[in-house]
Amino acid sequence: MSDEIVRPLQVGEWIRRVERGSGRVSAWGRITTTVPSRRGLCWLIDLYNGGVEVWRIQDHTVRYEPLPELMKGEPSGRPGD
């Protein structure tokens, strides 16, 4: 997958964060809404493992990977999957 998002991600989509430097991958999460912050617009993410996080949309240290069509319905929460 390229380093750039080829289409805008939308509320309701499953995504995960991939750190550009280390390649570390987060658990899958669903974008529930957008929220403002001092550092820019963010997504409120409901993680597959039950957690909730806020991810900055314009974060150049990570890339966001949408859940592939073939996996829709059953994302794994394990990093690296």
PDB file of N, CA, C and O in Angstrom:
ATOM      1  N   MET A   1       0.855  -1.181   0.000  1.00  0.00           N
ATOM      2  CA  MET A   1       0.000   0.000   0.000  1.00  0.00           C
ATOM      3  C   MET A   1       0.893   1.233   0.000  1.00  0.00           C
ATOM      4  O   MET A   1       1.941   1.241   0.646  1.00  0.00           O
ATOM      5  N   SER A   2       0.494   2.255  -0.707  1.00  0.00           N
ATOM      6  CA  SER A   2       1.298   3.475  -0.781  1.00  0.00           C
ATOM      7  C   SER A   2       1.254   4.216   0.548  1.00  0.00           C
ATOM      8  O   SER A   2       0.438   3.917   1.420  1.00  0.00           O
ATOM      9  N   ASP A   3       2.151   5.191   0.681  1.00  0.00           N
ATOM     10  CA  ASP A   3       2.211   5.976   1.906  1.00  0.00           C
ATOM     11  C   ASP A   3       1.109   7.012   1.989  1.00  0.00           C
ATOM     12  O   ASP A   3       0.911   7.603   3.051  1.00  0.00           O
ATOM     13  N   GLU A   4       0.396   7.250   0.926  1.00  0.00           N
ATOM     14  CA  GLU A   4      -0.636   8.275   0.916  1.00  0.00           C
ATOM     15  C   GLU A   4      -2.018   7.637   0.787  1.00  0.00           C
ATOM     16  O   GLU A   4      -2.188   6.618   0.118  1.00  0.00           O
ATOM     17  N   ILE A   5      -2.989   8.252   1.434  1.00  0.00           N
ATOM     18  CA  ILE A   5      -4.369   7.797   1.316  1.00  0.00           C
ATOM     19  C   ILE A   5      -4.852   8.189  -0.075  1.00  0.00           C
ATOM     20  O   ILE A   5      -4.725   9.347  -0.473  1.00  0.00           O
ATOM     21  N   VAL A   6      -5.402   7.233  -0.814  1.00  0.00           N
ATOM     22  CA  VAL A   6      -5.824   7.524  -2.180  1.00  0.00           C
ATOM     23  C   VAL A   6      -7.249   8.061  -2.250  1.00  0.00           C
ATOM     24  O   VAL A   6      -7.656   8.601  -3.279  1.00  0.00           O
ATOM     25  N   ARG A   7      -7.998   7.922  -1.183  1.00  0.00           N
ATOM     26  CA  ARG A   7      -9.347   8.480  -1.119  1.00  0.00           C
ATOM     27  C   ARG A   7      -9.593   8.935   0.317  1.00  0.00           C
ATOM     28  O   ARG A   7      -8.979   8.407   1.244  1.00  0.00           O
ATOM     29  N   PRO A   8     -10.473   9.894   0.508  1.00  0.00           N
ATOM     30  CA  PRO A   8     -10.749  10.348   1.873  1.00  0.00           C
ATOM     31  C   PRO A   8     -11.392   9.236   2.713  1.00  0.00           C
ATOM     32  O   PRO A   8     -12.259   8.504   2.235  1.00  0.00           O
ATOM     33  N   LEU A   9     -10.962   9.129   3.939  1.00  0.00           N
ATOM     34  CA  LEU A   9     -11.581   8.184   4.872  1.00  0.00           C
ATOM     35  C   LEU A   9     -12.805   8.843   5.475  1.00  0.00           C
ATOM     36  O   LEU A   9     -12.839  10.061   5.651  1.00  0.00           O
ATOM     37  N   GLN A  10     -13.804   8.045   5.790  1.00  0.00           N
ATOM     38  CA  GLN A  10     -15.085   8.582   6.247  1.00  0.00           C
ATOM     39  C   GLN A  10     -15.499   7.984   7.579  1.00  0.00           C
ATOM     40  O   GLN A  10     -15.058   6.900   7.959  1.00  0.00           O
ATOM     41  N   VAL A  11     -16.354   8.714   8.277  1.00  0.00           N
ATOM     42  CA  VAL A  11     -16.943   8.214   9.518  1.00  0.00           C
ATOM     43  C   VAL A  11     -17.603   6.870   9.221  1.00  0.00           C
ATOM     44  O   VAL A  11     -18.305   6.713   8.222  1.00  0.00           O
ATOM     45  N   GLY A  12     -17.362   5.901  10.111  1.00  0.00           N
ATOM     46  CA  GLY A  12     -17.920   4.563   9.951  1.00  0.00           C
ATOM     47  C   GLY A  12     -16.920   3.556   9.405  1.00  0.00           C
ATOM     48  O   GLY A  12     -17.142   2.350   9.512  1.00  0.00           O
ATOM     49  N   GLU A  13     -15.830   4.027   8.825  1.00  0.00           N
ATOM     50  CA  GLU A  13     -14.834   3.113   8.258  1.00  0.00           C
ATOM     51  C   GLU A  13     -13.922   2.547   9.328  1.00  0.00           C
ATOM     52  O   GLU A  13     -13.641   3.205  10.330  1.00  0.00           O
ATOM     53  N   TRP A  14     -13.455   1.308   9.109  1.00  0.00           N
ATOM     54  CA  TRP A  14     -12.439   0.681   9.944  1.00  0.00           C
ATOM     55  C   TRP A  14     -11.080   1.048   9.384  1.00  0.00           C
ATOM     56  O   TRP A  14     -10.841   0.908   8.185  1.00  0.00           O
ATOM     57  N   ILE A  15     -10.172   1.526  10.260  1.00  0.00           N
ATOM     58  CA  ILE A  15      -8.817   1.874   9.850  1.00  0.00           C
ATOM     59  C   ILE A  15      -7.835   1.431  10.922  1.00  0.00           C
ATOM     60  O   ILE A  15      -8.224   1.063  12.031  1.00  0.00           O
ATOM     61  N   ARG A  16      -6.556   1.473  10.573  1.00  0.00           N
ATOM     62  CA  ARG A  16      -5.503   1.287  11.573  1.00  0.00           C
ATOM     63  C   ARG A  16      -4.372   2.247  11.243  1.00  0.00           C
ATOM     64  O   ARG A  16      -4.231   2.702  10.108  1.00  0.00           O
ATOM     65  N   ARG A  17      -3.565   2.547  12.266  1.00  0.00           N
ATOM     66  CA  ARG A  17      -2.418   3.454  12.123  1.00  0.00           C
ATOM     67  C   ARG A  17      -1.167   2.624  11.889  1.00  0.00           C
ATOM     68  O   ARG A  17      -0.960   1.597  12.536  1.00  0.00           O
ATOM     69  N   VAL A  18      -0.337   3.072  10.962  1.00  0.00           N
ATOM     70  CA  VAL A  18       0.961   2.446  10.722  1.00  0.00           C
ATOM     71  C   VAL A  18       2.013   3.532  10.897  1.00  0.00           C
ATOM     72  O   VAL A  18       2.023   4.513  10.153  1.00  0.00           O
ATOM     73  N   GLU A  19       2.904   3.362  11.881  1.00  0.00           N
ATOM     74  CA  GLU A  19       3.957   4.347  12.129  1.00  0.00           C
ATOM     75  C   GLU A  19       4.974   4.285  11.007  1.00  0.00           C
ATOM     76  O   GLU A  19       5.463   3.213  10.651  1.00  0.00           O
ATOM     77  N   ARG A  20       5.286   5.447  10.453  1.00  0.00           N
ATOM     78  CA  ARG A  20       6.195   5.503   9.307  1.00  0.00           C
ATOM     79  C   ARG A  20       7.612   5.048   9.656  1.00  0.00           C
ATOM     80  O   ARG A  20       8.240   4.359   8.851  1.00  0.00           O
ATOM     81  N   GLY A  21       8.128   5.407  10.811  1.00  0.00           N
ATOM     82  CA  GLY A  21       9.503   5.061  11.158  1.00  0.00           C
ATOM     83  C   GLY A  21       9.700   3.591  11.497  1.00  0.00           C
ATOM     84  O   GLY A  21      10.597   2.937  10.963  1.00  0.00           O
ATOM     85  N   SER A  22       8.864   3.077  12.380  1.00  0.00           N
ATOM     86  CA  SER A  22       9.047   1.715  12.891  1.00  0.00           C
ATOM     87  C   SER A  22       8.205   0.672  12.168  1.00  0.00           C
ATOM     88  O   SER A  22       8.523  -0.517  12.211  1.00  0.00           O
ATOM     89  N   GLY A  23       7.136   1.102  11.504  1.00  0.00           N
ATOM     90  CA  GLY A  23       6.224   0.146  10.880  1.00  0.00           C
ATOM     91  C   GLY A  23       5.237  -0.461  11.869  1.00  0.00           C
ATOM     92  O   GLY A  23       4.441  -1.326  11.503  1.00  0.00           O
ATOM     93  N   ARG A  24       5.287  -0.008  13.128  1.00  0.00           N
ATOM     94  CA  ARG A  24       4.371  -0.526  14.155  1.00  0.00           C
ATOM     95  C   ARG A  24       2.931  -0.252  13.739  1.00  0.00           C
ATOM     96  O   ARG A  24       2.614   0.816  13.217  1.00  0.00           O
ATOM     97  N   VAL A  25       2.063  -1.237  13.980  1.00  0.00           N
ATOM     98  CA  VAL A  25       0.670  -1.168  13.540  1.00  0.00           C
ATOM     99  C   VAL A  25      -0.259  -1.191  14.749  1.00  0.00           C
ATOM    100  O   VAL A  25      -0.053  -1.969  15.680  1.00  0.00           O
ATOM    101  N   SER A  26      -1.280  -0.339  14.735  1.00  0.00           N
ATOM    102  CA  SER A  26      -2.255  -0.296  15.829  1.00  0.00           C
ATOM    103  C   SER A  26      -3.325  -1.365  15.641  1.00  0.00           C
ATOM    104  O   SER A  26      -3.371  -2.054  14.622  1.00  0.00           O
ATOM    105  N   ALA A  27      -4.173  -1.481  16.639  1.00  0.00           N
ATOM    106  CA  ALA A  27      -5.379  -2.296  16.505  1.00  0.00           C
ATOM    107  C   ALA A  27      -6.322  -1.612  15.516  1.00  0.00           C
ATOM    108  O   ALA A  27      -6.246  -0.398  15.324  1.00  0.00           O
ATOM    109  N   TRP A  28      -7.203  -2.379  14.895  1.00  0.00           N
ATOM    110  CA  TRP A  28      -8.218  -1.805  14.009  1.00  0.00           C
ATOM    111  C   TRP A  28      -9.193  -0.980  14.836  1.00  0.00           C
ATOM    112  O   TRP A  28      -9.518  -1.341  15.966  1.00  0.00           O
ATOM    113  N   GLY A  29      -9.653   0.120  14.274  1.00  0.00           N
ATOM    114  CA  GLY A  29     -10.631   0.968  14.937  1.00  0.00           C
ATOM    115  C   GLY A  29     -11.593   1.566  13.933  1.00  0.00           C
ATOM    116  O   GLY A  29     -11.261   1.733  12.759  1.00  0.00           O
ATOM    117  N   ARG A  30     -12.783   1.886  14.401  1.00  0.00           N
ATOM    118  CA  ARG A  30     -13.803   2.495  13.545  1.00  0.00           C
ATOM    119  C   ARG A  30     -13.849   3.993  13.816  1.00  0.00           C
ATOM    120  O   ARG A  30     -13.907   4.423  14.968  1.00  0.00           O
ATOM    121  N   ILE A  31     -13.822   4.787  12.742  1.00  0.00           N
ATOM    122  CA  ILE A  31     -13.949   6.237  12.873  1.00  0.00           C
ATOM    123  C   ILE A  31     -15.391   6.532  13.279  1.00  0.00           C
ATOM    124  O   ILE A  31     -16.322   6.206  12.543  1.00  0.00           O
ATOM    125  N   THR A  32     -15.581   7.152  14.456  1.00  0.00           N
ATOM    126  CA  THR A  32     -16.946   7.416  14.905  1.00  0.00           C
ATOM    127  C   THR A  32     -17.382   8.851  14.652  1.00  0.00           C
ATOM    128  O   THR A  32     -18.565   9.116  14.435  1.00  0.00           O
ATOM    129  N   THR A  33     -16.425   9.782  14.681  1.00  0.00           N
ATOM    130  CA  THR A  33     -16.746  11.190  14.416  1.00  0.00           C
ATOM    131  C   THR A  33     -15.449  11.959  14.252  1.00  0.00           C
ATOM    132  O   THR A  33     -14.371  11.423  14.510  1.00  0.00           O
ATOM    133  N   THR A  34     -15.542  13.200  13.829  1.00  0.00           N
ATOM    134  CA  THR A  34     -14.389  14.087  13.823  1.00  0.00           C
ATOM    135  C   THR A  34     -14.529  15.052  14.994  1.00  0.00           C
ATOM    136  O   THR A  34     -15.633  15.457  15.358  1.00  0.00           O
ATOM    137  N   VAL A  35     -13.392  15.409  15.573  1.00  0.00           N
ATOM    138  CA  VAL A  35     -13.383  16.327  16.711  1.00  0.00           C
ATOM    139  C   VAL A  35     -12.279  17.363  16.511  1.00  0.00           C
ATOM    140  O   VAL A  35     -11.212  17.040  15.989  1.00  0.00           O
ATOM    141  N   PRO A  36     -12.531  18.607  16.926  1.00  0.00           N
ATOM    142  CA  PRO A  36     -11.482  19.631  16.809  1.00  0.00           C
ATOM    143  C   PRO A  36     -10.478  19.512  17.947  1.00  0.00           C
ATOM    144  O   PRO A  36     -10.797  19.022  19.030  1.00  0.00           O
ATOM    145  N   SER A  37      -9.266  19.968  17.681  1.00  0.00           N
ATOM    146  CA  SER A  37      -8.257  20.086  18.739  1.00  0.00           C
ATOM    147  C   SER A  37      -7.350  21.254  18.387  1.00  0.00           C
ATOM    148  O   SER A  37      -7.423  21.788  17.280  1.00  0.00           O
ATOM    149  N   ARG A  38      -6.503  21.651  19.314  1.00  0.00           N
ATOM    150  CA  ARG A  38      -5.572  22.748  19.049  1.00  0.00           C
ATOM    151  C   ARG A  38      -4.572  22.408  17.961  1.00  0.00           C
ATOM    152  O   ARG A  38      -4.070  23.298  17.274  1.00  0.00           O
ATOM    153  N   ARG A  39      -4.279  21.121  17.800  1.00  0.00           N
ATOM    154  CA  ARG A  39      -3.282  20.674  16.824  1.00  0.00           C
ATOM    155  C   ARG A  39      -3.903  20.293  15.486  1.00  0.00           C
ATOM    156  O   ARG A  39      -3.192  19.837  14.592  1.00  0.00           O
ATOM    157  N   GLY A  40      -5.194  20.467  15.331  1.00  0.00           N
ATOM    158  CA  GLY A  40      -5.848  20.151  14.060  1.00  0.00           C
ATOM    159  C   GLY A  40      -7.015  19.192  14.241  1.00  0.00           C
ATOM    160  O   GLY A  40      -7.271  18.698  15.339  1.00  0.00           O
ATOM    161  N   LEU A  41      -7.704  18.943  13.158  1.00  0.00           N
ATOM    162  CA  LEU A  41      -8.871  18.069  13.172  1.00  0.00           C
ATOM    163  C   LEU A  41      -8.456  16.630  13.476  1.00  0.00           C
ATOM    164  O   LEU A  41      -7.429  16.150  12.994  1.00  0.00           O
ATOM    165  N   CYS A  42      -9.278  15.948  14.289  1.00  0.00           N
ATOM    166  CA  CYS A  42      -8.971  14.577  14.712  1.00  0.00           C
ATOM    167  C   CYS A  42     -10.172  13.667  14.467  1.00  0.00           C
ATOM    168  O   CYS A  42     -11.298  14.124  14.270  1.00  0.00           O
ATOM    169  N   TRP A  43      -9.893  12.361  14.487  1.00  0.00           N
ATOM    170  CA  TRP A  43     -10.947  11.349  14.479  1.00  0.00           C
ATOM    171  C   TRP A  43     -11.074  10.771  15.881  1.00  0.00           C
ATOM    172  O   TRP A  43     -10.068  10.553  16.556  1.00  0.00           O
ATOM    173  N   LEU A  44     -12.295  10.524  16.320  1.00  0.00           N
ATOM    174  CA  LEU A  44     -12.544   9.736  17.521  1.00  0.00           C
ATOM    175  C   LEU A  44     -12.658   8.293  17.042  1.00  0.00           C
ATOM    176  O   LEU A  44     -13.497   7.980  16.197  1.00  0.00           O
ATOM    177  N   ILE A  45     -11.819   7.419  17.577  1.00  0.00           N
ATOM    178  CA  ILE A  45     -11.711   6.038  17.109  1.00  0.00           C
ATOM    179  C   ILE A  45     -12.167   5.080  18.203  1.00  0.00           C
ATOM    180  O   ILE A  45     -11.650   5.113  19.319  1.00  0.00           O
ATOM    181  N   ASP A  46     -13.137   4.227  17.881  1.00  0.00           N
ATOM    182  CA  ASP A  46     -13.519   3.111  18.752  1.00  0.00           C
ATOM    183  C   ASP A  46     -12.704   1.914  18.308  1.00  0.00           C
ATOM    184  O   ASP A  46     -12.928   1.375  17.224  1.00  0.00           O
ATOM    185  N   LEU A  47     -11.755   1.492  19.142  1.00  0.00           N
ATOM    186  CA  LEU A  47     -10.884   0.383  18.783  1.00  0.00           C
ATOM    187  C   LEU A  47     -11.606  -0.955  18.899  1.00  0.00           C
ATOM    188  O   LEU A  47     -12.518  -1.121  19.710  1.00  0.00           O
ATOM    189  N   TYR A  48     -11.181  -1.894  18.079  1.00  0.00           N
ATOM    190  CA  TYR A  48     -11.760  -3.235  18.070  1.00  0.00           C
ATOM    191  C   TYR A  48     -11.618  -3.910  19.431  1.00  0.00           C
ATOM    192  O   TYR A  48     -12.466  -4.712  19.823  1.00  0.00           O
ATOM    193  N   ASN A  49     -10.531  -3.580  20.159  1.00  0.00           N
ATOM    194  CA  ASN A  49     -10.287  -4.212  21.456  1.00  0.00           C
ATOM    195  C   ASN A  49     -11.030  -3.538  22.609  1.00  0.00           C
ATOM    196  O   ASN A  49     -10.810  -3.883  23.770  1.00  0.00           O
ATOM    197  N   GLY A  50     -11.917  -2.570  22.298  1.00  0.00           N
ATOM    198  CA  GLY A  50     -12.734  -1.938  23.323  1.00  0.00           C
ATOM    199  C   GLY A  50     -12.256  -0.565  23.773  1.00  0.00           C
ATOM    200  O   GLY A  50     -12.973   0.127  24.496  1.00  0.00           O
ATOM    201  N   GLY A  51     -11.075  -0.161  23.368  1.00  0.00           N
ATOM    202  CA  GLY A  51     -10.553   1.144  23.747  1.00  0.00           C
ATOM    203  C   GLY A  51     -11.107   2.255  22.872  1.00  0.00           C
ATOM    204  O   GLY A  51     -11.742   2.006  21.847  1.00  0.00           O
ATOM    205  N   VAL A  52     -10.853   3.478  23.295  1.00  0.00           N
ATOM    206  CA  VAL A  52     -11.235   4.667  22.524  1.00  0.00           C
ATOM    207  C   VAL A  52     -10.008   5.571  22.456  1.00  0.00           C
ATOM    208  O   VAL A  52      -9.349   5.813  23.467  1.00  0.00           O
ATOM    209  N   GLU A  53      -9.705   6.069  21.259  1.00  0.00           N
ATOM    210  CA  GLU A  53      -8.562   6.960  21.089  1.00  0.00           C
ATOM    211  C   GLU A  53      -8.938   8.123  20.182  1.00  0.00           C
ATOM    212  O   GLU A  53      -9.933   8.073  19.458  1.00  0.00           O
ATOM    213  N   VAL A  54      -8.124   9.168  20.235  1.00  0.00           N
ATOM    214  CA  VAL A  54      -8.258  10.309  19.332  1.00  0.00           C
ATOM    215  C   VAL A  54      -7.010  10.330  18.460  1.00  0.00           C
ATOM    216  O   VAL A  54      -5.893  10.407  18.972  1.00  0.00           O
ATOM    217  N   TRP A  55      -7.198  10.261  17.139  1.00  0.00           N
ATOM    218  CA  TRP A  55      -6.086  10.261  16.192  1.00  0.00           C
ATOM    219  C   TRP A  55      -6.150  11.526  15.353  1.00  0.00           C
ATOM    220  O   TRP A  55      -7.194  11.854  14.789  1.00  0.00           O
ATOM    221  N   ARG A  56      -5.031  12.235  15.273  1.00  0.00           N
ATOM    222  CA  ARG A  56      -4.951  13.436  14.456  1.00  0.00           C
ATOM    223  C   ARG A  56      -4.993  13.054  12.981  1.00  0.00           C
ATOM    224  O   ARG A  56      -4.235  12.185  12.550  1.00  0.00           O
ATOM    225  N   ILE A  57      -5.853  13.680  12.210  1.00  0.00           N
ATOM    226  CA  ILE A  57      -6.017  13.339  10.795  1.00  0.00           C
ATOM    227  C   ILE A  57      -4.757  13.674  10.004  1.00  0.00           C
ATOM    228  O   ILE A  57      -4.294  12.853   9.213  1.00  0.00           O
ATOM    229  N   GLN A  58      -4.204  14.848  10.200  1.00  0.00           N
ATOM    230  CA  GLN A  58      -3.005  15.284   9.474  1.00  0.00           C
ATOM    231  C   GLN A  58      -1.757  15.006  10.302  1.00  0.00           C
ATOM    232  O   GLN A  58      -1.104  15.943  10.760  1.00  0.00           O
ATOM    233  N   ASP A  59      -1.416  13.745  10.502  1.00  0.00           N
ATOM    234  CA  ASP A  59      -0.243  13.337  11.270  1.00  0.00           C
ATOM    235  C   ASP A  59       0.765  12.736  10.293  1.00  0.00           C
ATOM    236  O   ASP A  59       0.537  11.655   9.750  1.00  0.00           O
ATOM    237  N   HIS A  60       1.872  13.431  10.071  1.00  0.00           N
ATOM    238  CA  HIS A  60       2.841  12.989   9.073  1.00  0.00           C
ATOM    239  C   HIS A  60       3.770  11.887   9.574  1.00  0.00           C
ATOM    240  O   HIS A  60       4.611  11.398   8.820  1.00  0.00           O
ATOM    241  N   THR A  61       3.624  11.490  10.845  1.00  0.00           N
ATOM    242  CA  THR A  61       4.451  10.410  11.376  1.00  0.00           C
ATOM    243  C   THR A  61       3.788   9.044  11.206  1.00  0.00           C
ATOM    244  O   THR A  61       4.393   8.012  11.495  1.00  0.00           O
ATOM    245  N   VAL A  62       2.539   9.047  10.733  1.00  0.00           N
ATOM    246  CA  VAL A  62       1.810   7.791  10.521  1.00  0.00           C
ATOM    247  C   VAL A  62       1.097   7.829   9.170  1.00  0.00           C
ATOM    248  O   VAL A  62       0.944   8.885   8.556  1.00  0.00           O
ATOM    249  N   ARG A  63       0.669   6.656   8.731  1.00  0.00           N
ATOM    250  CA  ARG A  63      -0.264   6.580   7.610  1.00  0.00           C
ATOM    251  C   ARG A  63      -1.449   5.757   8.084  1.00  0.00           C
ATOM    252  O   ARG A  63      -1.314   4.919   8.975  1.00  0.00           O
ATOM    253  N   TYR A  64      -2.584   5.989   7.503  1.00  0.00           N
ATOM    254  CA  TYR A  64      -3.801   5.275   7.891  1.00  0.00           C
ATOM    255  C   TYR A  64      -4.162   4.284   6.802  1.00  0.00           C
ATOM    256  O   TYR A  64      -4.164   4.605   5.614  1.00  0.00           O
ATOM    257  N   GLU A  65      -4.466   3.079   7.236  1.00  0.00           N
ATOM    258  CA  GLU A  65      -4.767   1.996   6.319  1.00  0.00           C
ATOM    259  C   GLU A  65      -6.229   1.598   6.497  1.00  0.00           C
ATOM    260  O   GLU A  65      -6.609   1.175   7.589  1.00  0.00           O
ATOM    261  N   PRO A  66      -7.062   1.720   5.461  1.00  0.00           N
ATOM    262  CA  PRO A  66      -8.458   1.278   5.586  1.00  0.00           C
ATOM    263  C   PRO A  66      -8.532  -0.247   5.564  1.00  0.00           C
ATOM    264  O   PRO A  66      -7.671  -0.913   4.989  1.00  0.00           O
ATOM    265  N   LEU A  67      -9.551  -0.780   6.185  1.00  0.00           N
ATOM    266  CA  LEU A  67      -9.774  -2.226   6.198  1.00  0.00           C
ATOM    267  C   LEU A  67     -10.068  -2.696   4.784  1.00  0.00           C
ATOM    268  O   LEU A  67     -10.990  -2.185   4.150  1.00  0.00           O
ATOM    269  N   PRO A  68      -9.296  -3.671   4.269  1.00  0.00           N
ATOM    270  CA  PRO A  68      -9.560  -4.171   2.911  1.00  0.00           C
ATOM    271  C   PRO A  68     -10.964  -4.756   2.788  1.00  0.00           C
ATOM    272  O   PRO A  68     -11.496  -5.319   3.744  1.00  0.00           O
ATOM    273  N   GLU A  69     -11.551  -4.622   1.619  1.00  0.00           N
ATOM    274  CA  GLU A  69     -12.916  -5.120   1.360  1.00  0.00           C
ATOM    275  C   GLU A  69     -13.062  -6.592   1.742  1.00  0.00           C
ATOM    276  O   GLU A  69     -14.105  -6.996   2.257  1.00  0.00           O
ATOM    277  N   LEU A  70     -12.034  -7.391   1.496  1.00  0.00           N
ATOM    278  CA  LEU A  70     -12.112  -8.826   1.773  1.00  0.00           C
ATOM    279  C   LEU A  70     -12.213  -9.138   3.257  1.00  0.00           C
ATOM    280  O   LEU A  70     -12.663 -10.221   3.630  1.00  0.00           O
ATOM    281  N   MET A  71     -11.800  -8.204   4.114  1.00  0.00           N
ATOM    282  CA  MET A  71     -11.811  -8.433   5.563  1.00  0.00           C
ATOM    283  C   MET A  71     -12.991  -7.798   6.250  1.00  0.00           C
ATOM    284  O   MET A  71     -13.139  -7.966   7.460  1.00  0.00           O
ATOM    285  N   LYS A  72     -13.839  -7.079   5.546  1.00  0.00           N
ATOM    286  CA  LYS A  72     -14.929  -6.349   6.192  1.00  0.00           C
ATOM    287  C   LYS A  72     -15.779  -7.277   7.048  1.00  0.00           C
ATOM    288  O   LYS A  72     -16.137  -8.380   6.635  1.00  0.00           O
ATOM    289  N   GLY A  73     -16.093  -6.804   8.249  1.00  0.00           N
ATOM    290  CA  GLY A  73     -16.951  -7.557   9.158  1.00  0.00           C
ATOM    291  C   GLY A  73     -16.215  -8.165  10.329  1.00  0.00           C
ATOM    292  O   GLY A  73     -16.779  -8.248  11.421  1.00  0.00           O
ATOM    293  N   GLU A  74     -14.963  -8.599  10.145  1.00  0.00           N
ATOM    294  CA  GLU A  74     -14.240  -9.274  11.217  1.00  0.00           C
ATOM    295  C   GLU A  74     -12.790  -8.812  11.318  1.00  0.00           C
ATOM    296  O   GLU A  74     -11.882  -9.620  11.121  1.00  0.00           O
ATOM    297  N   PRO A  75     -12.541  -7.523  11.623  1.00  0.00           N
ATOM    298  CA  PRO A  75     -11.156  -7.113  11.767  1.00  0.00           C
ATOM    299  C   PRO A  75     -10.531  -7.710  13.016  1.00  0.00           C
ATOM    300  O   PRO A  75     -11.204  -7.900  14.030  1.00  0.00           O
ATOM    301  N   SER A  76      -9.260  -8.000  12.936  1.00  0.00           N
ATOM    302  CA  SER A  76      -8.525  -8.497  14.105  1.00  0.00           C
ATOM    303  C   SER A  76      -7.983  -7.307  14.868  1.00  0.00           C
ATOM    304  O   SER A  76      -7.516  -6.346  14.258  1.00  0.00           O
ATOM    305  N   GLY A  77      -8.035  -7.349  16.172  1.00  0.00           N
ATOM    306  CA  GLY A  77      -7.513  -6.266  16.978  1.00  0.00           C
ATOM    307  C   GLY A  77      -6.031  -6.378  17.259  1.00  0.00           C
ATOM    308  O   GLY A  77      -5.453  -5.486  17.880  1.00  0.00           O
ATOM    309  N   ARG A  78      -5.397  -7.464  16.813  1.00  0.00           N
ATOM    310  CA  ARG A  78      -4.003  -7.677  17.131  1.00  0.00           C
ATOM    311  C   ARG A  78      -3.108  -6.844  16.226  1.00  0.00           C
ATOM    312  O   ARG A  78      -3.240  -6.902  15.003  1.00  0.00           O
ATOM    313  N   PRO A  79      -2.197  -6.069  16.813  1.00  0.00           N
ATOM    314  CA  PRO A  79      -1.256  -5.322  15.990  1.00  0.00           C
ATOM    315  C   PRO A  79      -0.490  -6.253  15.069  1.00  0.00           C
ATOM    316  O   PRO A  79      -0.085  -7.342  15.474  1.00  0.00           O
ATOM    317  N   GLY A  80      -0.295  -5.826  13.838  1.00  0.00           N
ATOM    318  CA  GLY A  80       0.455  -6.615  12.873  1.00  0.00           C
ATOM    319  C   GLY A  80      -0.412  -7.497  12.007  1.00  0.00           C
ATOM    320  O   GLY A  80       0.087  -8.068  11.037  1.00  0.00           O
ATOM    321  N   ASP A  81      -1.701  -7.635  12.319  1.00  0.00           N
ATOM    322  CA  ASP A  81      -2.585  -8.474  11.498  1.00  0.00           C
ATOM    323  C   ASP A  81      -2.991  -7.744  10.245  1.00  0.00           C
ATOM    324  O   ASP A  81      -3.734  -8.287   9.428  1.00  0.00           O
TER     325      ASP A  81
END
